[in-house]
Amino acid sequence: MNNKEFKRHIAYEALVILGVLALLLFICRLWPILLLVILGIFIAALRLLFLSARKVEVIMPLPLPPPSEPTEKDVQDMAYGTIQRRINELVLSEYPDARWVWETPMAKQRITNGEDVFILLNHAGGYRKAKVVVRNLQVCDIEFQTTPENAPVVDHDEAAEEPANVASNEPEQAPNYEYLAFEWVDAHAVELNERCNEAIATGRLSLLIGADELPVRESWPDICRELDRSGIENCIATDSGITINLAQ
C-alpha cells in the first residue's frame, strides 16, 4: 500500500467514525458537539474525495506517416495538367470565346520528350492553329499561325501550272481531344460521383452518360481515360454515350 492509498484509507475510517459519532450525538441531543462533528464529516469527505481523484493520463496521438515521395509519373501528370491550364489562360487572354484541342497526338509524351506540339483553335479571330512553346515543362508562349487573310498572294499563272489536286507530303493528323476531355471531366467530376453513389444506393449495376451530355463523339475515348484517372473506373464508350460499370 503506497502513501496515497494509506491516506485515503485513514480518511475513509475517519469519515465512518465521525458518522457513527454524529448518530450517537443526535440521539443524545448534544447539539453543540454534533455541529462540530458534522463539520468534521464535511472536511473528511472533502479529503477523501481529493485523495480518490484519479490523474487523467494524456494519450499522445500517433504520429502521422511521412508523405510518400512523388514519383516521376506523378510529377509529369501534374506538369501536364498545369500546362493545359496555362494554355487555356493564354488563349482566353487573347480570344475570350476561343476553344482549343490538341492537334498533336500523344501530346503529353511529346512534351516530355521536348518535341514541338500544336493545338487547333476555334473562334480565335481567324486563327486555326498555334504552336505551344514549352521549355522545362513550362509554357513560355503560344505562336499563332498566320491567318488566311495574311497569307502571301500566289500568282494565278503559276498556280495554274500546278496540278489541281496535290497530295500533301505529310499525312493529316487527327485532332487530339485530351484537353477537351480533361476540361469536361474537371467540370463534371463532382456531379458524376454523386450520380454514381445514387445509382449504387438504388442497386443499379451501371450508369449511362447520354450523348446529349457529352461533347463530340470523337472525344469519348479520351473522356473515358480521363474519368479513369480521376477515380471513376470501368468506363466504356458506346453508341448511346459512355457507360460506367458500377459492379464491384
C-alpha positions in Angstrom: 0.0 0.0 0.0 1.5 3.3 -1.1 1.3 6.6 0.8 -1.7 7.9 -1.1 -3.7 4.7 -0.6 -2.9 4.8 3.2 -4.1 8.4 3.5 -7.3 7.5 1.6 -7.9 4.6 4.0 -7.4 6.9 7.0 -9.8 9.5 5.6 -12.4 6.8 5.0 -12.0 5.4 8.5 -12.3 8.9 10.0 -15.4 9.5 7.9 -17.1 6.3 9.2 -16.2 7.0 12.8 -17.5 10.6 12.6 -20.7 9.3 11.0 -21.3 6.9 13.9 -20.4 9.6 16.4 -22.8 12.0 14.8 -25.6 9.5 15.1 -24.9 9.0 18.8 -24.8 12.7 19.5 -28.1 13.2 17.6 -29.7 10.5 19.9 -28.2 12.2 23.0 -29.3 15.6 21.8 -25.8 17.1 22.2 -26.3 19.8 19.6 -23.1 21.9 20.0 -20.8 18.8 19.7 -23.0 17.5 16.9 -22.3 20.6 14.9 -18.6 20.2 15.3 -18.8 16.5 14.3 -20.8 17.5 11.2 -18.1 20.0 10.3 -15.5 17.2 10.7 -17.6 14.9 8.5 -17.6 17.6 5.8 -13.8 18.0 6.0 -13.2 14.3 6.0 -15.5 13.8 2.9 -13.6 16.5 1.0 -10.3 14.9 1.9 -11.5 11.5 0.8 -12.8 13.0 -2.5 -9.4 14.7 -3.1 -7.4 11.6 -2.5 -9.8 9.4 -4.6 -9.4 11.7 -7.7 -7.5 9.9 -10.4 -4.9 11.6 -12.5 -6.0 11.9 -16.1 -3.4 10.4 -18.4 -3.0 12.3 -21.7 -2.6 9.9 -24.6 -0.5 11.4 -27.3 -1.8 10.8 -30.8 0.2 8.5 -33.0 2.5 10.4 -35.4 1.2 10.5 -39.0 3.3 8.6 -41.5 5.5 10.8 -43.6 4.0 11.6 -47.0 5.3 9.4 -49.8 7.7 11.0 -52.3 6.0 11.8 -55.7 7.2 9.6 -58.5 8.4 10.8 -61.9 5.0 9.9 -63.4 3.2 11.9 -60.7 5.4 14.9 -61.5 4.7 14.6 -65.2 0.9 14.2 -64.7 0.9 17.4 -62.5 3.0 19.3 -65.0 0.8 18.2 -67.9 -2.3 19.4 -66.1 -0.6 22.7 -65.3 0.5 23.1 -69.0 -3.1 22.6 -70.2 -4.4 25.2 -67.7 -1.7 27.7 -68.8 -2.5 27.2 -72.5 -6.2 27.8 -71.7 -5.2 31.0 -69.9 -3.1 32.3 -72.7 -5.7 31.5 -75.4 -8.5 33.1 -73.5 -6.5 36.2 -72.7 -6.2 36.8 -76.4 -9.6 35.5 -77.5 -12.1 35.0 -74.7 -14.6 33.0 -76.8 -11.9 30.6 -78.2 -11.8 26.9 -77.8 -8.9 24.6 -78.5 -7.9 20.9 -78.7 -4.6 19.2 -79.2 -3.7 18.6 -82.8 -0.5 16.7 -81.9 -1.3 13.1 -80.9 0.2 11.8 -77.7 0.9 15.4 -76.6 2.0 14.5 -73.1 4.7 12.1 -74.3 5.9 14.6 -76.9 6.1 17.4 -74.3 8.1 15.1 -72.0 10.5 14.4 -74.9 10.9 18.1 -75.7 9.2 17.9 -79.1 7.1 20.6 -80.7 3.3 20.4 -80.1 0.4 22.2 -81.8 -3.2 23.0 -81.0 -6.3 23.6 -83.2 -8.3 26.7 -82.5 -11.9 27.7 -82.9 -13.4 31.3 -82.6 -9.9 32.7 -82.3 -10.1 35.6 -84.6 -9.4 33.6 -87.8 -6.5 31.6 -86.4 -6.9 27.9 -86.8 -3.7 26.6 -85.4 -1.0 27.6 -82.9 2.3 26.2 -81.7 2.8 25.8 -78.0 6.4 26.7 -76.9 7.2 24.5 -73.9 10.5 24.6 -72.1 11.3 22.6 -69.0 7.7 21.5 -68.7 6.6 25.2 -68.7 4.5 27.0 -71.3 6.6 30.0 -72.4 4.5 31.3 -75.3 1.8 30.4 -77.9 2.7 31.2 -81.5 -0.5 31.7 -83.5 -0.2 30.6 -87.1 -0.7 33.1 -90.0 -4.4 33.7 -90.8 -5.6 33.1 -94.4 -6.1 36.9 -94.8 -2.4 37.5 -94.1 -1.1 34.6 -96.3 1.2 35.5 -99.2 -0.5 36.1 -102.5 0.0 33.3 -105.1 0.5 34.1 -108.7 -2.5 32.6 -110.5 -0.5 31.8 -113.7 2.0 29.8 -111.6 -0.8 28.1 -109.7 -2.5 27.1 -112.9 0.6 25.2 -113.9 0.5 23.1 -110.8 -1.8 20.1 -110.6 -5.3 20.8 -109.3 -5.1 18.1 -106.6 -1.7 17.9 -105.0 -1.4 15.4 -102.1 0.3 16.7 -99.1 3.7 15.2 -98.2 2.7 15.0 -94.6 -0.3 12.9 -93.6 -3.1 14.9 -91.9 -3.2 14.2 -88.2 -6.4 13.6 -86.3 -7.3 16.3 -83.7 -6.3 15.5 -80.1 -9.2 15.7 -77.7 -7.2 15.2 -74.5 -7.7 18.8 -73.2 -11.4 18.8 -74.1 -11.8 15.6 -72.1 -9.8 17.0 -69.2 -11.9 20.2 -69.2 -15.2 18.2 -69.4 -14.3 15.8 -66.6 -13.0 18.6 -64.4 -16.3 20.4 -64.7 -18.5 17.3 -64.1 -16.4 15.1 -61.7 -18.4 16.1 -58.6 -21.8 15.6 -60.3 -20.7 12.2 -61.7 -19.6 11.0 -58.3 -23.0 11.9 -56.8 -24.8 10.2 -59.6 -22.7 7.0 -59.2 -23.4 7.0 -55.4 -27.1 7.3 -56.0 -27.0 4.5 -58.6 -25.2 2.2 -56.3 -27.6 3.0 -53.5 -30.5 2.0 -55.7 -28.8 -1.2 -56.7 -28.1 -0.3 -60.3 -25.1 -2.0 -61.9 -24.3 0.7 -64.5 -24.7 4.4 -65.2 -25.1 5.8 -68.7 -23.9 9.3 -69.6 -26.1 10.2 -72.6 -24.7 11.5 -75.8 -26.6 14.8 -75.3 -24.5 15.4 -72.1 -21.1 14.8 -73.9 -19.0 16.8 -76.4 -18.2 15.4 -79.8 -18.2 11.7 -80.2 -14.5 11.5 -81.2 -13.6 12.7 -77.7 -15.4 9.9 -75.8 -12.4 7.6 -75.6 -10.3 10.4 -74.1 -13.1 11.2 -71.7 -13.1 7.5 -70.6 -9.4 7.6 -69.9 -9.7 10.9 -68.0 -12.5 9.5 -65.9 -10.4 6.5 -65.1 -7.5 8.9 -64.0 -10.0 10.8 -61.8 -11.1 7.6 -59.9 -14.3 6.7 -61.9 -13.2 3.4 -63.4 -14.7 0.9 -65.8 -15.9 3.5 -68.4 -16.8 2.2 -71.9 -17.8 4.4 -74.9 -20.9 3.0 -76.6 -23.2 4.3 -79.4 -25.5 5.9 -76.9 -22.9 7.5 -74.7 -20.4 6.5 -72.0 -21.4 3.6 -69.7 -19.9 3.4 -66.2 -19.8 -0.1 -64.8 -20.7 0.0 -61.1 -20.4 -3.7 -60.4 -17.8 -4.5 -57.8 
